[in-house]
Amino acid sequence: SAIVLLTCLLCVFYANAQERVEKKYTLFFRVGKSEIDKSYKNNGKTIETMLSDVKTTLEVDGTIPNNILIYASTSPEGGVAINNRLAAERSKYSKKLLMDFFPQFKEENIKVEARMNDWSGVILVLKRDTSIPYRNEILNVLSDPNIQNKETALRSNPAIFRVLKDVMFDNMRTA
């Protein structure tokens, strides 16, 4: 059976035991918004590419995925209640997007996971981009298992938090 895993709309197709095709699709959200805006960043092109790739895979393999997982996340700009709601709504709208384009997917096979302040994407960007100011300081905080509240630790230095807000938060509001 085929399995599709969407991580930030990350698709992993298991067409058969010997073949695995992996592609990543990330949709970005405006601050405080949960609707998918096709004109924001590169969302329109990302959606077109994803749809084309999934259609091609379905046509070639002929198997409908029986397990899809969507992750949606927020940045730390809002409060806990707002970010919980936004992450849940972003995953819901991402699921709706898939269901609208692929009605053959069974709704119960599409699972969603909402994550507030998903720092893992920030860590990846920081590891790759050595030009970001305060890079090492930010990585030290985010990688320290003894620091429970990463956001509070980062907010304690206004210059560092300003860099995060200006450079990184856009990359956290995703599905």
Biotite code that builds the C-alpha atoms (Angstrom):
import biotite.structure as struc

atoms = struc.array([
    struc.Atom([0.000, 0.000, 0.000], chain_id="A", res_id=1, res_name="SER", atom_name="CA", element="C"),
    struc.Atom([1.157, 3.497, -0.673], chain_id="A", res_id=2, res_name="ALA", atom_name="CA", element="C"),
    struc.Atom([1.962, 5.929, 2.120], chain_id="A", res_id=3, res_name="ILE", atom_name="CA", element="C"),
    struc.Atom([2.303, 9.683, 1.771], chain_id="A", res_id=4, res_name="VAL", atom_name="CA", element="C"),
    struc.Atom([3.856, 11.756, 4.543], chain_id="A", res_id=5, res_name="LEU", atom_name="CA", element="C"),
    struc.Atom([3.370, 15.487, 4.300], chain_id="A", res_id=6, res_name="LEU", atom_name="CA", element="C"),
    struc.Atom([5.812, 17.373, 6.479], chain_id="A", res_id=7, res_name="THR", atom_name="CA", element="C"),
    struc.Atom([5.234, 20.997, 5.707], chain_id="A", res_id=8, res_name="CYS", atom_name="CA", element="C"),
    struc.Atom([3.541, 19.305, 2.833], chain_id="A", res_id=9, res_name="LEU", atom_name="CA", element="C"),
    struc.Atom([6.537, 16.962, 2.607], chain_id="A", res_id=10, res_name="LEU", atom_name="CA", element="C"),
    struc.Atom([5.616, 14.035, 0.398], chain_id="A", res_id=11, res_name="CYS", atom_name="CA", element="C"),
    struc.Atom([7.159, 10.631, 0.765], chain_id="A", res_id=12, res_name="VAL", atom_name="CA", element="C"),
    struc.Atom([5.669, 8.147, -1.658], chain_id="A", res_id=13, res_name="PHE", atom_name="CA", element="C"),
    struc.Atom([6.236, 4.465, -1.126], chain_id="A", res_id=14, res_name="TYR", atom_name="CA", element="C"),
    struc.Atom([5.197, 3.110, -4.515], chain_id="A", res_id=15, res_name="ALA", atom_name="CA", element="C"),
    struc.Atom([6.541, -0.319, -3.674], chain_id="A", res_id=16, res_name="ASN", atom_name="CA", element="C"),
    struc.Atom([9.059, -1.861, -1.307], chain_id="A", res_id=17, res_name="ALA", atom_name="CA", element="C"),
    struc.Atom([11.952, -1.075, -3.671], chain_id="A", res_id=18, res_name="GLN", atom_name="CA", element="C"),
    struc.Atom([11.101, 2.508, -4.604], chain_id="A", res_id=19, res_name="GLU", atom_name="CA", element="C"),
    struc.Atom([10.870, 5.645, -2.484], chain_id="A", res_id=20, res_name="ARG", atom_name="CA", element="C"),
    struc.Atom([10.405, 9.144, -3.865], chain_id="A", res_id=21, res_name="VAL", atom_name="CA", element="C"),
    struc.Atom([10.750, 12.053, -1.455], chain_id="A", res_id=22, res_name="GLU", atom_name="CA", element="C"),
    struc.Atom([9.873, 15.688, -2.142], chain_id="A", res_id=23, res_name="LYS", atom_name="CA", element="C"),
    struc.Atom([9.271, 18.635, 0.151], chain_id="A", res_id=24, res_name="LYS", atom_name="CA", element="C"),
    struc.Atom([6.626, 21.311, -0.293], chain_id="A", res_id=25, res_name="TYR", atom_name="CA", element="C"),
    struc.Atom([6.371, 24.211, 2.133], chain_id="A", res_id=26, res_name="THR", atom_name="CA", element="C"),
    struc.Atom([3.542, 26.711, 2.221], chain_id="A", res_id=27, res_name="LEU", atom_name="CA", element="C"),
    struc.Atom([4.019, 29.965, 4.131], chain_id="A", res_id=28, res_name="PHE", atom_name="CA", element="C"),
    struc.Atom([1.450, 31.979, 6.058], chain_id="A", res_id=29, res_name="PHE", atom_name="CA", element="C"),
    struc.Atom([1.160, 35.668, 6.812], chain_id="A", res_id=30, res_name="ARG", atom_name="CA", element="C"),
    struc.Atom([1.350, 36.757, 10.451], chain_id="A", res_id=31, res_name="VAL", atom_name="CA", element="C"),
    struc.Atom([-1.898, 35.912, 12.234], chain_id="A", res_id=32, res_name="GLY", atom_name="CA", element="C"),
    struc.Atom([-3.434, 34.222, 9.183], chain_id="A", res_id=33, res_name="LYS", atom_name="CA", element="C"),
    struc.Atom([-4.381, 30.609, 8.629], chain_id="A", res_id=34, res_name="SER", atom_name="CA", element="C"),
    struc.Atom([-5.731, 30.736, 5.083], chain_id="A", res_id=35, res_name="GLU", atom_name="CA", element="C"),
    struc.Atom([-3.392, 29.662, 2.300], chain_id="A", res_id=36, res_name="ILE", atom_name="CA", element="C"),
    struc.Atom([-2.574, 32.766, 0.265], chain_id="A", res_id=37, res_name="ASP", atom_name="CA", element="C"),
    struc.Atom([-1.384, 31.669, -3.186], chain_id="A", res_id=38, res_name="LYS", atom_name="CA", element="C"),
    struc.Atom([0.134, 35.124, -3.788], chain_id="A", res_id=39, res_name="SER", atom_name="CA", element="C"),
    struc.Atom([2.266, 35.051, -0.615], chain_id="A", res_id=40, res_name="TYR", atom_name="CA", element="C"),
    struc.Atom([5.919, 34.208, -1.088], chain_id="A", res_id=41, res_name="LYS", atom_name="CA", element="C"),
    struc.Atom([6.123, 31.310, -3.565], chain_id="A", res_id=42, res_name="ASN", atom_name="CA", element="C"),
    struc.Atom([2.923, 29.530, -2.465], chain_id="A", res_id=43, res_name="ASN", atom_name="CA", element="C"),
    struc.Atom([1.237, 29.578, -5.877], chain_id="A", res_id=44, res_name="GLY", atom_name="CA", element="C"),
    struc.Atom([4.168, 27.935, -7.634], chain_id="A", res_id=45, res_name="LYS", atom_name="CA", element="C"),
    struc.Atom([4.660, 25.495, -4.740], chain_id="A", res_id=46, res_name="THR", atom_name="CA", element="C"),
    struc.Atom([1.035, 24.380, -4.971], chain_id="A", res_id=47, res_name="ILE", atom_name="CA", element="C"),
    struc.Atom([1.274, 23.956, -8.763], chain_id="A", res_id=48, res_name="GLU", atom_name="CA", element="C"),
    struc.Atom([4.450, 21.892, -8.436], chain_id="A", res_id=49, res_name="THR", atom_name="CA", element="C"),
    struc.Atom([3.038, 19.742, -5.637], chain_id="A", res_id=50, res_name="MET", atom_name="CA", element="C"),
    struc.Atom([-0.178, 19.055, -7.526], chain_id="A", res_id=51, res_name="LEU", atom_name="CA", element="C"),
    struc.Atom([1.702, 18.150, -10.681], chain_id="A", res_id=52, res_name="SER", atom_name="CA", element="C"),
    struc.Atom([4.093, 15.852, -8.794], chain_id="A", res_id=53, res_name="ASP", atom_name="CA", element="C"),
    struc.Atom([1.312, 14.096, -6.879], chain_id="A", res_id=54, res_name="VAL", atom_name="CA", element="C"),
    struc.Atom([-0.834, 13.663, -10.010], chain_id="A", res_id=55, res_name="LYS", atom_name="CA", element="C"),
    struc.Atom([2.112, 12.223, -11.922], chain_id="A", res_id=56, res_name="THR", atom_name="CA", element="C"),
    struc.Atom([2.922, 9.815, -9.098], chain_id="A", res_id=57, res_name="THR", atom_name="CA", element="C"),
    struc.Atom([-0.712, 8.718, -8.829], chain_id="A", res_id=58, res_name="LEU", atom_name="CA", element="C"),
    struc.Atom([-0.931, 8.164, -12.598], chain_id="A", res_id=59, res_name="GLU", atom_name="CA", element="C"),
    struc.Atom([2.352, 6.267, -12.817], chain_id="A", res_id=60, res_name="VAL", atom_name="CA", element="C"),
    struc.Atom([1.871, 4.125, -9.708], chain_id="A", res_id=61, res_name="ASP", atom_name="CA", element="C"),
    struc.Atom([-1.926, 3.958, -9.690], chain_id="A", res_id=62, res_name="GLY", atom_name="CA", element="C"),
    struc.Atom([-1.967, 3.677, -5.901], chain_id="A", res_id=63, res_name="THR", atom_name="CA", element="C"),
    struc.Atom([-3.864, 6.061, -3.640], chain_id="A", res_id=64, res_name="ILE", atom_name="CA", element="C"),
    struc.Atom([-1.956, 6.890, -0.443], chain_id="A", res_id=65, res_name="PRO", atom_name="CA", element="C"),
    struc.Atom([-3.475, 5.475, 2.728], chain_id="A", res_id=66, res_name="ASN", atom_name="CA", element="C"),
    struc.Atom([-1.515, 7.589, 5.207], chain_id="A", res_id=67, res_name="ASN", atom_name="CA", element="C"),
    struc.Atom([-0.850, 11.321, 4.895], chain_id="A", res_id=68, res_name="ILE", atom_name="CA", element="C"),
    struc.Atom([0.554, 13.499, 7.678], chain_id="A", res_id=69, res_name="LEU", atom_name="CA", element="C"),
    struc.Atom([0.550, 17.307, 7.594], chain_id="A", res_id=70, res_name="ILE", atom_name="CA", element="C"),
    struc.Atom([2.577, 19.423, 10.012], chain_id="A", res_id=71, res_name="TYR", atom_name="CA", element="C"),
    struc.Atom([1.645, 23.066, 10.512], chain_id="A", res_id=72, res_name="ALA", atom_name="CA", element="C"),
    struc.Atom([3.497, 25.533, 12.706], chain_id="A", res_id=73, res_name="SER", atom_name="CA", element="C"),
    struc.Atom([3.551, 29.066, 14.028], chain_id="A", res_id=74, res_name="THR", atom_name="CA", element="C"),
    struc.Atom([6.135, 31.659, 14.949], chain_id="A", res_id=75, res_name="SER", atom_name="CA", element="C"),
    struc.Atom([6.377, 33.093, 18.487], chain_id="A", res_id=76, res_name="PRO", atom_name="CA", element="C"),
    struc.Atom([4.757, 36.410, 17.556], chain_id="A", res_id=77, res_name="GLU", atom_name="CA", element="C"),
    struc.Atom([1.414, 35.623, 19.182], chain_id="A", res_id=78, res_name="GLY", atom_name="CA", element="C"),
    struc.Atom([0.320, 34.293, 22.527], chain_id="A", res_id=79, res_name="GLY", atom_name="CA", element="C"),
    struc.Atom([-0.068, 30.605, 23.315], chain_id="A", res_id=80, res_name="VAL", atom_name="CA", element="C"),
    struc.Atom([-3.847, 30.474, 22.726], chain_id="A", res_id=81, res_name="ALA", atom_name="CA", element="C"),
    struc.Atom([-3.611, 32.345, 19.421], chain_id="A", res_id=82, res_name="ILE", atom_name="CA", element="C"),
    struc.Atom([-0.706, 30.228, 18.173], chain_id="A", res_id=83, res_name="ASN", atom_name="CA", element="C"),
    struc.Atom([-2.452, 26.975, 19.140], chain_id="A", res_id=84, res_name="ASN", atom_name="CA", element="C"),
    struc.Atom([-5.513, 28.090, 17.170], chain_id="A", res_id=85, res_name="ARG", atom_name="CA", element="C"),
    struc.Atom([-3.450, 29.261, 14.166], chain_id="A", res_id=86, res_name="LEU", atom_name="CA", element="C"),
    struc.Atom([-1.431, 26.043, 13.961], chain_id="A", res_id=87, res_name="ALA", atom_name="CA", element="C"),
    struc.Atom([-4.619, 23.953, 14.108], chain_id="A", res_id=88, res_name="ALA", atom_name="CA", element="C"),
    struc.Atom([-6.330, 26.112, 11.472], chain_id="A", res_id=89, res_name="GLU", atom_name="CA", element="C"),
    struc.Atom([-3.271, 26.005, 9.190], chain_id="A", res_id=90, res_name="ARG", atom_name="CA", element="C"),
    struc.Atom([-3.245, 22.227, 9.290], chain_id="A", res_id=91, res_name="SER", atom_name="CA", element="C"),
    struc.Atom([-7.005, 22.190, 8.629], chain_id="A", res_id=92, res_name="LYS", atom_name="CA", element="C"),
    struc.Atom([-6.672, 24.460, 5.576], chain_id="A", res_id=93, res_name="TYR", atom_name="CA", element="C"),
    struc.Atom([-3.747, 22.393, 4.267], chain_id="A", res_id=94, res_name="SER", atom_name="CA", element="C"),
    struc.Atom([-5.848, 19.241, 4.590], chain_id="A", res_id=95, res_name="LYS", atom_name="CA", element="C"),
    struc.Atom([-8.730, 20.953, 2.816], chain_id="A", res_id=96, res_name="LYS", atom_name="CA", element="C"),
    struc.Atom([-6.388, 21.947, -0.025], chain_id="A", res_id=97, res_name="LEU", atom_name="CA", element="C"),
    struc.Atom([-5.413, 18.303, -0.536], chain_id="A", res_id=98, res_name="LEU", atom_name="CA", element="C"),
    struc.Atom([-9.012, 17.085, -0.309], chain_id="A", res_id=99, res_name="MET", atom_name="CA", element="C"),
    struc.Atom([-10.169, 19.712, -2.824], chain_id="A", res_id=100, res_name="ASP", atom_name="CA", element="C"),
    struc.Atom([-7.551, 18.681, -5.387], chain_id="A", res_id=101, res_name="PHE", atom_name="CA", element="C"),
    struc.Atom([-7.543, 14.948, -4.620], chain_id="A", res_id=102, res_name="PHE", atom_name="CA", element="C"),
    struc.Atom([-11.056, 13.813, -3.672], chain_id="A", res_id=103, res_name="PRO", atom_name="CA", element="C"),
    struc.Atom([-9.875, 10.205, -4.047], chain_id="A", res_id=104, res_name="GLN", atom_name="CA", element="C"),
    struc.Atom([-7.852, 10.658, -0.834], chain_id="A", res_id=105, res_name="PHE", atom_name="CA", element="C"),
    struc.Atom([-9.842, 9.471, 2.156], chain_id="A", res_id=106, res_name="LYS", atom_name="CA", element="C"),
    struc.Atom([-10.225, 12.197, 4.768], chain_id="A", res_id=107, res_name="GLU", atom_name="CA", element="C"),
    struc.Atom([-9.590, 9.778, 7.632], chain_id="A", res_id=108, res_name="GLU", atom_name="CA", element="C"),
    struc.Atom([-6.207, 8.915, 6.094], chain_id="A", res_id=109, res_name="ASN", atom_name="CA", element="C"),
    struc.Atom([-4.996, 12.518, 6.321], chain_id="A", res_id=110, res_name="ILE", atom_name="CA", element="C"),
    struc.Atom([-3.669, 13.217, 9.804], chain_id="A", res_id=111, res_name="LYS", atom_name="CA", element="C"),
    struc.Atom([-2.637, 16.670, 10.950], chain_id="A", res_id=112, res_name="VAL", atom_name="CA", element="C"),
    struc.Atom([-0.235, 17.857, 13.615], chain_id="A", res_id=113, res_name="GLU", atom_name="CA", element="C"),
    struc.Atom([-0.124, 21.436, 14.819], chain_id="A", res_id=114, res_name="ALA", atom_name="CA", element="C"),
    struc.Atom([3.109, 22.739, 16.336], chain_id="A", res_id=115, res_name="ARG", atom_name="CA", element="C"),
    struc.Atom([3.554, 26.027, 18.094], chain_id="A", res_id=116, res_name="MET", atom_name="CA", element="C"),
    struc.Atom([6.907, 27.728, 17.603], chain_id="A", res_id=117, res_name="ASN", atom_name="CA", element="C"),
    struc.Atom([8.604, 24.908, 15.731], chain_id="A", res_id=118, res_name="ASP", atom_name="CA", element="C"),
    struc.Atom([12.258, 25.814, 16.180], chain_id="A", res_id=119, res_name="TRP", atom_name="CA", element="C"),
    struc.Atom([13.563, 22.870, 14.131], chain_id="A", res_id=120, res_name="SER", atom_name="CA", element="C"),
    struc.Atom([13.289, 24.822, 10.862], chain_id="A", res_id=121, res_name="GLY", atom_name="CA", element="C"),
    struc.Atom([15.159, 27.755, 12.401], chain_id="A", res_id=122, res_name="VAL", atom_name="CA", element="C"),
    struc.Atom([17.955, 25.437, 13.527], chain_id="A", res_id=123, res_name="ILE", atom_name="CA", element="C"),
    struc.Atom([18.300, 24.030, 9.994], chain_id="A", res_id=124, res_name="LEU", atom_name="CA", element="C"),
    struc.Atom([18.483, 27.496, 8.439], chain_id="A", res_id=125, res_name="VAL", atom_name="CA", element="C"),
    struc.Atom([21.013, 28.666, 11.036], chain_id="A", res_id=126, res_name="LEU", atom_name="CA", element="C"),
    struc.Atom([23.221, 25.625, 10.458], chain_id="A", res_id=127, res_name="LYS", atom_name="CA", element="C"),
    struc.Atom([23.263, 26.338, 6.710], chain_id="A", res_id=128, res_name="ARG", atom_name="CA", element="C"),
    struc.Atom([23.530, 30.129, 6.725], chain_id="A", res_id=129, res_name="ASP", atom_name="CA", element="C"),
    struc.Atom([26.627, 31.421, 8.520], chain_id="A", res_id=130, res_name="THR", atom_name="CA", element="C"),
    struc.Atom([25.833, 35.042, 7.622], chain_id="A", res_id=131, res_name="SER", atom_name="CA", element="C"),
    struc.Atom([22.935, 35.462, 10.077], chain_id="A", res_id=132, res_name="ILE", atom_name="CA", element="C"),
    struc.Atom([23.867, 37.803, 12.932], chain_id="A", res_id=133, res_name="PRO", atom_name="CA", element="C"),
    struc.Atom([24.038, 36.154, 16.379], chain_id="A", res_id=134, res_name="TYR", atom_name="CA", element="C"),
    struc.Atom([23.912, 32.770, 14.657], chain_id="A", res_id=135, res_name="ARG", atom_name="CA", element="C"),
    struc.Atom([26.035, 30.947, 17.223], chain_id="A", res_id=136, res_name="ASN", atom_name="CA", element="C"),
    struc.Atom([24.267, 32.524, 20.201], chain_id="A", res_id=137, res_name="GLU", atom_name="CA", element="C"),
    struc.Atom([20.855, 31.543, 18.809], chain_id="A", res_id=138, res_name="ILE", atom_name="CA", element="C"),
    struc.Atom([22.001, 28.004, 18.011], chain_id="A", res_id=139, res_name="LEU", atom_name="CA", element="C"),
    struc.Atom([23.396, 27.638, 21.527], chain_id="A", res_id=140, res_name="ASN", atom_name="CA", element="C"),
    struc.Atom([20.035, 28.529, 23.073], chain_id="A", res_id=141, res_name="VAL", atom_name="CA", element="C"),
    struc.Atom([17.996, 26.380, 20.685], chain_id="A", res_id=142, res_name="LEU", atom_name="CA", element="C"),
    struc.Atom([20.305, 23.391, 21.094], chain_id="A", res_id=143, res_name="SER", atom_name="CA", element="C"),
    struc.Atom([20.579, 23.544, 24.896], chain_id="A", res_id=144, res_name="ASP", atom_name="CA", element="C"),
    struc.Atom([18.415, 20.775, 26.418], chain_id="A", res_id=145, res_name="PRO", atom_name="CA", element="C"),
    struc.Atom([18.525, 22.563, 29.794], chain_id="A", res_id=146, res_name="ASN", atom_name="CA", element="C"),
    struc.Atom([16.644, 25.593, 28.441], chain_id="A", res_id=147, res_name="ILE", atom_name="CA", element="C"),
    struc.Atom([12.965, 24.680, 28.607], chain_id="A", res_id=148, res_name="GLN", atom_name="CA", element="C"),
    struc.Atom([11.485, 27.892, 27.219], chain_id="A", res_id=149, res_name="ASN", atom_name="CA", element="C"),
    struc.Atom([13.554, 28.797, 24.165], chain_id="A", res_id=150, res_name="LYS", atom_name="CA", element="C"),
    struc.Atom([11.464, 31.844, 23.355], chain_id="A", res_id=151, res_name="GLU", atom_name="CA", element="C"),
    struc.Atom([11.927, 33.408, 26.803], chain_id="A", res_id=152, res_name="THR", atom_name="CA", element="C"),
    struc.Atom([15.666, 32.791, 26.664], chain_id="A", res_id=153, res_name="ALA", atom_name="CA", element="C"),
    struc.Atom([15.891, 34.395, 23.221], chain_id="A", res_id=154, res_name="LEU", atom_name="CA", element="C"),
    struc.Atom([13.674, 37.348, 24.188], chain_id="A", res_id=155, res_name="ARG", atom_name="CA", element="C"),
    struc.Atom([16.070, 38.156, 27.053], chain_id="A", res_id=156, res_name="SER", atom_name="CA", element="C"),
    struc.Atom([18.415, 39.659, 24.449], chain_id="A", res_id=157, res_name="ASN", atom_name="CA", element="C"),
    struc.Atom([16.425, 42.213, 22.389], chain_id="A", res_id=158, res_name="PRO", atom_name="CA", element="C"),
    struc.Atom([19.035, 42.392, 19.591], chain_id="A", res_id=159, res_name="ALA", atom_name="CA", element="C"),
    struc.Atom([18.988, 38.627, 19.097], chain_id="A", res_id=160, res_name="ILE", atom_name="CA", element="C"),
    struc.Atom([15.209, 38.475, 19.201], chain_id="A", res_id=161, res_name="PHE", atom_name="CA", element="C"),
    struc.Atom([14.956, 41.307, 16.650], chain_id="A", res_id=162, res_name="ARG", atom_name="CA", element="C"),
    struc.Atom([17.181, 39.342, 14.242], chain_id="A", res_id=163, res_name="VAL", atom_name="CA", element="C"),
    struc.Atom([15.020, 36.249, 14.752], chain_id="A", res_id=164, res_name="LEU", atom_name="CA", element="C"),
    struc.Atom([11.848, 38.215, 14.139], chain_id="A", res_id=165, res_name="LYS", atom_name="CA", element="C"),
    struc.Atom([13.181, 39.980, 11.048], chain_id="A", res_id=166, res_name="ASP", atom_name="CA", element="C"),
    struc.Atom([14.994, 37.027, 9.480], chain_id="A", res_id=167, res_name="VAL", atom_name="CA", element="C"),
    struc.Atom([13.512, 33.779, 10.749], chain_id="A", res_id=168, res_name="MET", atom_name="CA", element="C"),
    struc.Atom([9.888, 34.030, 11.856], chain_id="A", res_id=169, res_name="PHE", atom_name="CA", element="C"),
    struc.Atom([8.580, 33.992, 8.276], chain_id="A", res_id=170, res_name="ASP", atom_name="CA", element="C"),
    struc.Atom([10.141, 30.530, 7.967], chain_id="A", res_id=171, res_name="ASN", atom_name="CA", element="C"),
    struc.Atom([8.286, 29.230, 11.020], chain_id="A", res_id=172, res_name="MET", atom_name="CA", element="C"),
    struc.Atom([4.748, 30.019, 9.810], chain_id="A", res_id=173, res_name="ARG", atom_name="CA", element="C"),
    struc.Atom([4.372, 27.000, 7.562], chain_id="A", res_id=174, res_name="THR", atom_name="CA", element="C"),
    struc.Atom([2.433, 23.898, 6.633], chain_id="A", res_id=175, res_name="ALA", atom_name="CA", element="C"),
])
